[in-house]
């Protein structure tokens, strides 16, 4: 027996009333979930099993602005990691809007919120533009947070954030360190370090000493931004 994907129809008694979902999860959740299912112009089987994931995302987004249910926003300067998370999201969502690819925008929001939550970010300079960015997708929660941020005009009048490519460039690289061609460990170095500087520092690493057996390396090969190979 094969499964049949059917369109909603009163005659088939498979209609899901939007009001029921909105009452339980909210309008923004339904709106986001419909976009998350896939390209809007394509037919998709309706299944509400995944709507709880979208609901959890909105709750997590809300918690970025609150600590112990109290609205708490910091005016501290963001870290580079926080700026990078925001600006890669701005870039991706801007490109998605041009392509009408709203489902991948929702995925990008989820990734960004998870990253900011891990960074324990509650910085105004990050959350305010993120709020604007998400407002076309989840206008009700964005409007409420915008008001909590102290604005007296609607978020719909705010300028859409623009990406700053400066925050998307990598300034370091996690080098895999190989001994006689076999990867043994990884270490992070600035991409500004010269080959000579890296060679001098690698020799002093405790992680490397256990593979040298008391001998000095015969050769250290550094390919900037790719790999370090130690020949014993």
Backbone as a ProteinNet text record, in pm:
[ID]
protein_1_A
[PRIMARY]
XXXXXXXXXXXXXXXXXXXXXXXXXXXXXXXXXXXXXXXXXXXXXXXXXXXXXXXXXXXXXXXXXXXXXXXXXXXXXXXXXXXXXXXXXXXXXXXXXXXXXXXXXXXXXXXXXXXXXXXXXXXXXXXXXXXXXXXXXXXXXXXXXXXXXXXXXXXXXXXXXXXXXXXXXXXXXXXXXXXXXXXXXXXXXXXXXXXXXXXXXXXXXXXXXXXXXXXXXXXXXXXXXXXXXXXX
[TERTIARY]
84.6	0	88.7	65.1	145.1	71.1	149.5	89.6	44.8	-67.1	-118.7	-116.7	-55.9	-52.3	-172.4	-261.1	-384.2	-385.6	-454.2	-477.4	-588.1	-586.5	-693.5	-827.1	-927.5	-1059.9	-1165.1	-1274.2	-1382.5	-1442	-1447.4	-1506.7	-1423.3	-1293.3	-1205	-1182.1	-1245.1	-1237.1	-1091.4	-1008.8	-868.7	-826.2	-922.9	-895.3	-840.3	-730.9	-674.6	-708.8	-778	-818.8	-703.1	-663.6	-553.5	-579.3	-707	-739.7	-694.8	-705.9	-666.7	-515.9	-437.8	-292.2	-251	-316.2	-284.6	-315	-425.7	-463.2	-360.4	-303.4	-208.4	-65.7	-25.5	115.5	138.6	35.2	51.1	59.5	25.5	24.1	163	262	398.1	447.5	412.5	456.6	398.4	268.8	205.1	266.6	287.3	345.3	484.8	569.6	704.5	703.2	614.1	608.8	569.7	475.3	435.2	550.3	633.6	750.2	857.9	869.3	973.3	949.3	825	792.9	860.5	891.8	954.8	910.6	958.6	919.8	769.1	725.7	583	503.3	568.1	494.1	475	540	529.9	424.8	361.8	266.7	343.6	294.6	362.8	259.1	290.5	197.9	192.3	72.7	56	71.4	166	192.8	234.4	160.1	187.4	284.9	341.9	432.2	554.6	598.1	719.3	695.5	570.2	542.5	597.2	613.9	669.2	813.9	886.6	1024.7	1031.3	937.7	930.8	889.4	796.6	753.6	870.1	950.6	1067.4	1168.7	1183.5	1275	1230.9	1102.1	1052.6	1071.6	1053.4	1076.3	1224	1310.8	1455.3	1495.3	1435.3	1460.3	1416.3	1301.1	1248.6	1342.4	1397	1483.2	1615.8	1657.9	1780	1766.6	1643.2	1616.2	1580.6	1575.2	1528.3	1620	1631.7	1699.4	1605.4	1572.3	1475.7	1345	1301.9	1175.9	1176.5	1292.8	1305.1	1378.9	1320.7	1383.2	1517.9	1625.2	1760.4	1845.3	1887.6	1969	2097.1	2209.5	2339.1	2380.1	2446.9	2500	2648.3	2701.7	2842.2	2867.3	2991.8	3029.3	3028	2972.4	2968.7	3108.3	3122.9	3247.1	3246.9	3361.8	3369.8	3282	3277.1	3195.2	3047.3	3002.8	2862.8	2831.1	2924.4	2904.5	2903.6	2989.9	2996.6	2865.8	2811.3	2685.4	2573.6	2566.4	2462.6	2479.8	2600.2	2620.4	2615.1	2651.2	2633.3	2484	2405.4	2260.1	2199.5	2245.7	2198	2224.8	2344.6	2381.6	2293.4	2276.1	2199.3	2051.9	1994	1852	1827.9	1918.4	1905.3	1905.6	1994.7	2000	1874.3	1826.6	1706.3	1583.3	1572.3	1457	1455.8	1573.3	1582.2	1538.9	1559	1523.5	1386.6	1319.3	1193.6	1212.6	1332.1	1363.5	1347.2	1222.8	1196.2	1222.6	1210.6	1232.7	1377.5	1472.6	1612.2	1644.6	1567.8	1584	1548.9	1440.2	1398.7	1507.4	1567.5	1678.2	1794.5	1823.6	1933.4	1904.9	1779	1742	1765.1	1728	1743.6	1890.7	1976.4	2119.7	2175.3	2137	2186.4	2144	2018.3	1968.3	2038.9	2062.9	2136.3	2278.6	2344.6	2481.6	2485	2392.2	2389.3	2353.8	2268.6	2234.1	2357	2434.4	2556.8	2658	2659.2	2750.8	2696.9	2572.7	2506	2499.2	2464.5	2461.1	2327.5	2334.4	2214.9	2248.4	2338.7	2387.7	2287.3	2258.3	2164.1	2210.4	2340.4	2390.9	2378.4	2350.1	2327.8	2178.5	2109.7	1969.3	1875.3	1909	1821.9	1815.1	1929.8	1921.4	1864.7	1889.1	1831.2	1679.6	1629.4	1485.5	1425.3	1493	1446.4	1450.2	1556.2	1576.3	1464.9	1421	1320	1177.5	1161.9	1027.6	937.3	987	895.2	843	915.5	879.7	794.1	826.5	752.4	721.6	627.5	605.2	554.6	476.4	415	517.3	598.8	699.8	805.6	838.9	938.8	888.6	762.1	704.5	703.7	671.7	669	809.3	906.5	1044.2	1097.8	1059	1100.4	1050.8	928.3	872.6	948.9	980.9	1056.7	1195.7	1250.2	1381.5	1376.2	1255	1240.8	1195.7	1160.9	1119.5	970.3	937.1	797.4	730.7	808.2	752.8	756.9	680.2	672	804.5	833.5	954.8	950	829.2	815	875.1	900.4	960	1111.7	1167.1	1311.8	1386.6	1509.2	1591.2	1639.3	1628.3	1670.8	1822.9	1876.2	2021.6	2098.5	2219.3	2305.6	2426.3	2471.3	2584.5	2713.9	2800.3	2935.8	3030.3	3086.1	3170.8	3293.9	3330.7	3449.5	3437.3	3314.9	3294.9	3285.4	3285.8	3273.1	3407.1	3513.1	3645.1	3703.6	3769.8	3832	3966.7	3996.7	4125.7	4214.8	4162.9	4244.3	4203.3	4285	4257.4	4299.3	4215.4	4247.8	4325.1	4455.6	4541.9	4537.5	4517.2	4541.4	4692.6	4744.9	4889	4913.1	4988.9	5019.1	5162.8	5183.3	5317.6	5341.1	5440.1	5468.1	5342.9	5264.7	5149.1	5020.7	5023.4	4903.4	4859.1	4734.9	4684.2	4676.1	4737	4741.9	4660.2	4658.9	4581.8	4562.4	4488.2	4463.8	4501.9	4542.7	4577.9	4541.4	4495.8	4448.9	4560.5	4584	4682.1	4621.1	4666	4623.4	4669.3	4584.9	4621.8	4728.9	4756.1	4861.6	4999.7	5005.5	5134.9	5209.2	5337.1	5418.5	5451	5494.6	5535.5	5645.3	5739.6	5852.9	5808	5713.8	5662.4	5590.8	5510.9	5436.6	5533	5637	5735.6	5801.6	5836.1	5901.7	5808.3	5679.9	5584.7	5544.8	5535.1	5494.3	5594	5721.8	5826.9	5811.9	5754.7	5743.7	5614.4	5526.2	5397.2	5411.5	5347.9	5350.8	5281.4	5174.6	5101.2	5190.6	5290.7	5379.2	5485.5	5531.4	5646.2	5625.8	5502.1	5479.5	5493.8	5495.7	5513.6	5658	5743.4	5881.3	5975.8	5934.3	6018.8	6157.1	6160.5	6287.1	6371	6328.7	6406.3	6356.9	6442.4	6402.9	6340.9	6241.4	6181.4	6284	6274	6364.5	6321	6189.5	6136.9	5995.9	5963.5	5826.9	5776.4	5667.7	5609.1	5481.1	5478	5360.4	5301.6	5176	5102.1	5000.3	5024.9	4938.5	4790.9	4710.8	4566.7	4521.7	4611.8	4572.5	4619.5	4751	4798.4	4940.9	4972.8	5110.1	5150	5263.6	5310.1	5450.3	5466.6	5595	5653.3	5777.5	5845.8	5947.5	5932.2	6019.7	6125.7
-119	0	124.8	218.2	339.9	455.3	547.6	665.8	762.7	823.9	921.3	1058.4	1154	1291.4	1363.5	1409.4	1472.1	1619.8	1698.5	1837.5	1845.2	1956.3	1975.2	1988.7	1924.4	1930.2	1900.2	1977.5	1950.9	1813	1772.1	1642.2	1527.2	1551.6	1446	1459.8	1556.5	1576.1	1587.7	1655.5	1669.9	1816.7	1903.6	2046.8	2080.9	2158.3	2208.8	2356.6	2397.9	2537	2620.6	2724.9	2810.6	2869.2	2899.1	2960	2871.6	2739.7	2647.5	2655	2661.3	2669	2803.5	2910.1	3044.9	3056.4	2998.4	3004	2933.7	2826.1	2747.7	2800.6	2841	2876.6	3022.4	3093.1	3232.3	3248.5	3368.3	3397.9	3390	3443.2	3441.9	3299.2	3210.9	3072.4	3006.9	3026.5	2971.3	3030.7	3160.3	3230.1	3175	3163.7	3110.8	2965.8	2888.6	2746.3	2724.8	2804.4	2791.6	2823.6	2922.6	2955	2847.6	2790.4	2691.5	2560.1	2533	2408.3	2396.4	2509.7	2506.5	2624.3	2633.5	2745.1	2764.3	2888.5	2918	2878.2	2880.9	2852.5	2702.6	2619.3	2474.5	2413.3	2306.3	2231.9	2145.7	2142.7	2065.5	1993.3	1873	1805.1	1880	1901.9	1975.8	1882.1	1915.1	1832.8	1924.6	1922.2	2014.6	1956	1838.4	1775.2	1862.7	1939.5	2019.3	2158.9	2194.9	2332.8	2363.5	2262.2	2284.5	2333.1	2290.1	2335.4	2484.4	2533.4	2676.1	2753.6	2697.8	2761.1	2772.6	2667.3	2669.6	2774.8	2788.6	2890.7	3030.1	3061.2	3192.1	3217.7	3113.9	3128	3157.5	3089.5	3109.5	3250.2	3297.5	3434.2	3534.9	3513.7	3600.6	3602.1	3485.6	3476	3550.8	3577.9	3656.2	3794.9	3844.6	3978.7	3978.6	3861.1	3852.1	3763.1	3798.7	3714.8	3697.2	3571.5	3541.5	3617	3618.1	3682.4	3834.1	3892.5	4038.3	4088.6	4188.1	4244.3	4304.1	4250.3	4291.5	4303.4	4424.8	4450.5	4522.5	4477.7	4536.2	4637.3	4743.7	4842.9	4818.4	4706.5	4673.8	4653.4	4673.7	4649.6	4499.6	4458.9	4316.4	4261	4132.2	4064.7	4040.9	4004	3975.3	3855.8	3756	3637.5	3674	3765.7	3809.2	3887.6	3974.5	4051.3	3959.4	3861.9	3769.5	3692.3	3645.5	3571	3657	3783.5	3874.3	3902.6	3938.5	3985.5	3873.4	3753.1	3644.1	3614.4	3639.4	3622.2	3732.5	3856.2	3966.7	3936	3890.3	3860.7	3751.6	3642.9	3529.3	3566.4	3635.4	3670.8	3770.1	3865.3	3961.2	3888.7	3791.9	3713	3627.6	3572.4	3487.3	3567.6	3689.7	3774.1	3803.2	3830.8	3857.3	3736.1	3615.2	3491.4	3437.4	3507	3459.2	3323.1	3301.9	3174.6	3189.8	3207	3239.9	3123.3	3000.8	2885.7	2878.5	2915.3	2911.9	3030.1	3138.5	3250	3204.9	3131.8	3083.3	2994.8	2910	2825.3	2910.7	3019.3	3108.7	3176.8	3216.7	3276.7	3178	3053.6	2951.9	2932.5	2927.8	2910.8	3030.2	3151	3271.8	3278.3	3250.7	3256.2	3152.4	3034.2	2931.8	2978	3039.9	3088.8	3199.5	3292.9	3404	3355.7	3254.3	3197.1	3131.7	3059.6	2995.8	3101	3216.4	3324.6	3409.6	3376.2	3452.4	3602.4	3627.7	3764.7	3831.8	3947.4	4030.9	4176.6	4194.1	4326.9	4397.2	4522.4	4600	4609.4	4630	4648.1	4521.4	4408.6	4283.6	4253.4	4261.8	4219.9	4318.2	4445.9	4543.4	4521.3	4511.2	4481.4	4343.5	4246.9	4114.1	4120.6	4204.8	4223.3	4279.4	4376.7	4434	4327.7	4249.8	4146.9	4042.6	4007.6	3902.1	3956.8	4089.2	4148.3	4116	4106.6	4069.6	3926.5	3843.7	3702.5	3678.8	3749.8	3734.8	3875	3945.5	4087.9	4117.3	4026.7	4056.7	4054.2	3948.6	3941.1	4048.1	4075.8	4179	4316.9	4345.1	4474.6	4493.1	4386.9	4397.1	4419.5	4347	4363.9	4501.6	4549.2	4682.5	4790	4772.9	4865.4	4854.8	4732.9	4713.2	4775	4782.1	4843.5	4995.8	5049.6	5191.9	5273.1	5208	5280.6	5314.9	5432.5	5476.7	5468.5	5438.1	5418.3	5270.3	5231.3	5090.4	5040.6	4914.3	4852.9	4847.1	4855.1	4850.8	4974	5079.3	5201.2	5204.3	5105.3	5102.1	5063.1	5116.1	5082.8	4938.8	4864.9	4725.2	4720.2	4634.2	4629.8	4586.1	4639.3	4603.6	4526.3	4433.7	4350.2	4430	4404.8	4459.5	4341.5	4333.8	4220	4207	4316.9	4313.5	4206.7	4188.4	4093.1	3948.4	3928.1	3793.2	3732.9	3814.6	3762.5	3688.2	3580	3499.6	3560.5	3572.6	3625.9	3518.4	3395.7	3285.9	3155.9	3053.6	2924.6	2812.6	2710.7	2595	2495	2494.4	2408.5	2264.1	2168	2028.8	2004.6	1950.4	1925.1	1776.1	1745.4	1605.8	1573.5	1450.6	1400	1284.2	1302.1	1204	1172.9	1278.6	1265.4	1221.7	1193	1150	1259.1	1305.8	1413.5	1369.4	1449.6	1415.1	1509.5	1638.1	1734.6	1860.5	1955.7	2082.4	2198.5	2307.6	2426.5	2551.4	2654.1	2776.7	2880.6	2934.2	3041	3154.1	3275.7	3391	3373.7	3414.2	3406.9	3509.9	3599.8	3699.8	3648.3	3533.9	3477.5	3425.6	3449.9	3400.9	3252.6	3187.3	3046.1	3028.1	3120.7	3111.3	3120.3	3209.9	3224.5	3098.5	3040	2918.2	2803.3	2791.5	2683.4	2690.2	2811.8	2828.9	2791.4	2824.4	2797.2	2649.6	2585.8	2445.1	2356.7	2385.1	2304.1	2303	2408.7	2420.2	2359.7	2312.4	2261.2	2130.1	2123.8	2000	1886.3	1920	1816.8	1744.1	1817.4	1757.4	1669.1	1704.8	1636.7	1486.2	1444.2	1301.1	1218.8	1286	1214.2	1220.1	1296.7	1313.3	1211.6	1152.2	1054.3	1109.7	1235.6	1296.8	1347.9	1326.2	1371.1	1507.4	1576.3	1702.8	1673.6	1752.1	1729.7	1748.8	1663.3	1677.6	1794.7	1814.6	1919.9	1957.7	2084.7	2131.4	2202.5	2151.7	2208.1	2281.4	2411.1	2493	2543.2	2507	2562.6	2660.1	2791.7	2890.6	2871.9	2869.3	2854.9	2715.7	2614.9	2479.5	2371.7	2356.3	2242.3	2264.9	2194.8	2190	2043.3	2010.1	1871.2	1865.3	1781.7	1764.2	1631.1	1635.5	1513.4	1477.7	1356	1311.3	1217.3
0	0	0	-91.1	-100.6	-36.6	20.6	81.9	-26.4	-8.3	-103	-39.8	-111.1	-64.3	-121.9	-35	-80.1	-44.6	-127.9	-94.8	9.5	85.2	182.8	110.8	164.3	102.9	208.2	208.2	302.3	280	153.3	121.7	175.6	196.7	247.7	398.1	459.7	604.7	654.4	574.2	614.5	625.4	643.9	653	792.3	793.6	919	926.7	1030.2	1044.5	1096.8	1024.3	1070.1	1208	1238	1367.9	1484.2	1466.8	1574.2	1598.9	1490.5	1503.2	1561.4	1514.9	1564.8	1713.7	1756.2	1897.9	1985.2	1933.4	2012.4	2002.6	1880.7	1859.6	1821.4	1778.1	1737.4	1586.5	1540.9	1397.3	1336	1405.9	1352.5	1330.5	1420.9	1410.4	1285.5	1262	1142.6	1016.8	1018.2	902.8	870.3	973	953.8	908.4	967.7	934.5	788.8	739.5	599.7	505.9	543.9	462.2	474.5	594.2	621.4	545.9	509.6	440.8	305.3	242.5	111.7	28.3	-96.7	-183.8	-188.9	-174.6	-162.7	-286.5	-403.6	-526.7	-551.1	-469.8	-489.5	-397.2	-446.8	-363.1	-264.5	-140.3	-36.4	49.4	93.7	185	317.6	368.4	494.2	611.2	697.4	813.6	926.8	1035.5	1147.2	1250	1220.7	1318.3	1347.4	1247.5	1266.5	1318.4	1343.1	1384.3	1523.2	1605.7	1740	1730.7	1626.6	1609.5	1580.6	1499.1	1469.1	1594.3	1670	1794.6	1892.5	1901.2	1989.8	1945.4	1813.3	1760.2	1803.4	1791.9	1831.1	1980	2059.9	2204	2232.4	2159.1	2177.8	2133.8	2025.4	1978.9	2085.8	2142.9	2248.5	2369.2	2403.3	2521.7	2503.8	2380.8	2361.2	2423.5	2428.7	2479.7	2627.9	2687.8	2826.3	2910.9	3035.4	3134.1	3252.3	3281.5	3387.3	3366.2	3239.7	3198.6	3212.9	3234.4	3244.3	3120.9	3052.9	2933	2970.3	2911.6	2948.1	2823	2791	2672.8	2713.7	2658.4	2690.9	2583.3	2626	2531.6	2503.4	2552.3	2527.7	2378.6	2337.9	2199.2	2169.5	2056.3	2021.8	1993.6	2013.2	1976.1	1825.7	1772.3	1629.1	1592.7	1680.8	1654.2	1645.9	1733.8	1731.6	1604.3	1564.1	1441.1	1319	1320.7	1207.4	1193.2	1303.7	1300.2	1242.9	1286	1236.2	1087.6	1048	910.4	806.7	845	748.4	729.7	835.1	825	739	759.2	675.3	528.2	498.6	359.6	301.1	377.7	328.2	308.5	404.5	396.3	282.8	265.1	154.7	20.3	5.8	-118	-133.3	-23.1	-27.3	-68.9	-19.5	-53.9	-203.6	-259.5	-403.6	-485.9	-428.2	-499.5	-456	-364.7	-306.3	-239.1	-185.1	-120	30.8	74.5	214.2	310	260.3	348.7	397.1	310.2	353.6	444.9	433	527.6	668.8	681.4	813	873	790.2	837.8	886	812.4	851.4	984.4	1005.9	1134.6	1248.7	1226.6	1331	1366.4	1263.9	1287.1	1364.3	1321.7	1386.9	1533.5	1561.2	1698.6	1786.2	1731.2	1806.7	1837.6	1738.9	1759.9	1864.1	1855.7	1951.7	2091.7	2098.9	2229.8	2292	2209.5	2259.1	2305.8	2237.9	2274.3	2389.4	2433.2	2539.7	2503.5	2378.9	2328.9	2359.3	2423.9	2442.6	2409	2312.4	2273.7	2182.1	2212	2130.8	1985.4	1963.8	1828.2	1743.1	1806.5	1733.1	1724.5	1836.4	1841.3	1772.5	1772.5	1707.6	1556.1	1486.3	1342.6	1313.7	1400.9	1382	1390	1479.6	1494.6	1365.2	1305.3	1177.6	1068.6	1069.2	966.4	967.7	1086.5	1099	1089.9	1096.3	1103	983.6	859.2	751.1	762.9	837.9	852.9	977.2	1083.5	1209.5	1262.6	1198.3	1228.7	1369	1427.1	1557.2	1670.9	1675.6	1782.3	1761.4	1634.6	1606	1648.8	1622.3	1659.6	1810.9	1883.7	2030	2086	2033	2080	2041.6	1924.7	1879.9	1978	2024.6	2123.3	2254.9	2295.5	2418.8	2409.4	2287.8	2267.1	2277.5	2294.1	2317.9	2198.7	2088.7	1969.2	1976.5	1927.7	1930.9	1793.8	1691	1556.7	1521.8	1421	1382.6	1325.2	1349.5	1295.6	1143	1087.6	941.8	874.6	952	896	913.3	982.2	1007.5	880.1	865.4	750	760.6	651.5	650.7	663.3	749.3	770.7	646.7	633.3	520.6	570	488.5	527.6	522.6	618.1	618.4	597.3	477.2	439.6	528.3	592.7	678.9	787	837.2	947	899.1	768.2	714.1	676.5	678.5	644.9	764.2	736.1	841	877.3	1006.5	1048	1109.7	1115.7	1167.8	1099	1117.4	1055.3	1150.1	1157.8	1241.5	1156.2	1172.8	1092.9	1141.4	1051.6	1089.2	1088.5	1197.2	1207.8	1185.7	1080.7	1047.4	1085.6	1129.2	1156.2	1060.1	973	867	784.6	757.9	669.6	737.1	866.9	938.2	1035.7	1020.4	1105.9	1251.4	1338.5	1480.6	1569	1536.2	1614.9	1531.4	1586.4	1517	1607	1544.8	1621.6	1542.1	1613.6	1550.1	1545.2	1425	1407	1326	1351.9	1273.4	1128.9	1036	894.8	859.5	952.6	930	965.7	1033	1071.8	948.4	945.2	834.1	853.5	747.4	755.4	859.1	859.7	951.7	1097.9	1124.9	1262	1306.7	1217.2	1251.1	1276.3	1192.7	1209.2	1346.3	1388.9	1519.2	1634.5	1621.8	1729.9	1734.4	1617.6	1612.2	1685.9	1670.2	1734.5	1885.8	1941.3	2086.6	2142.7	2056.3	2101.5	2178.3	2296.4	2375.6	2302.6	2227	2153.9	2054.1	2002.5	1902.1	1964.4	2085.9	2147.1	2164.1	2192.5	2215.6	2088.6	1973.7	1847.7	1798	1866.2	1821.6	1884.3	1996.1	2066.7	2098.4	2138.9	2178.5	2064.2	1942	1825.7	1776.8	1706.1	1644.7	1508.6	1468.8	1336.6	1225.2	1123.7	1008.4	920.4	916.4	829.9	874.2	863.1	890.8	765.2	711.5	589.6	626.9	598.7	627.8	497.1	472.1	359.2	419.6	408.3	474.9	443.2	551.7	536.9	497.8	506.5	465	563.1	579.4	658.5	709.5	817.5	870.4	873.3	812.3	812.9	871.9	973.1	1039.5	997.3	944.8	903.6	1011.4	1066.6	1176.7	1122.1
[MASK]
++++++++++++++++++++++++++++++++++++++++++++++++++++++++++++++++++++++++++++++++++++++++++++++++++++++++++++++++++++++++++++++++++++++++++++++++++++++++++++++++++++++++++++++++++++++++++++++++++++++++++++++++++++++++++++++++++++++++

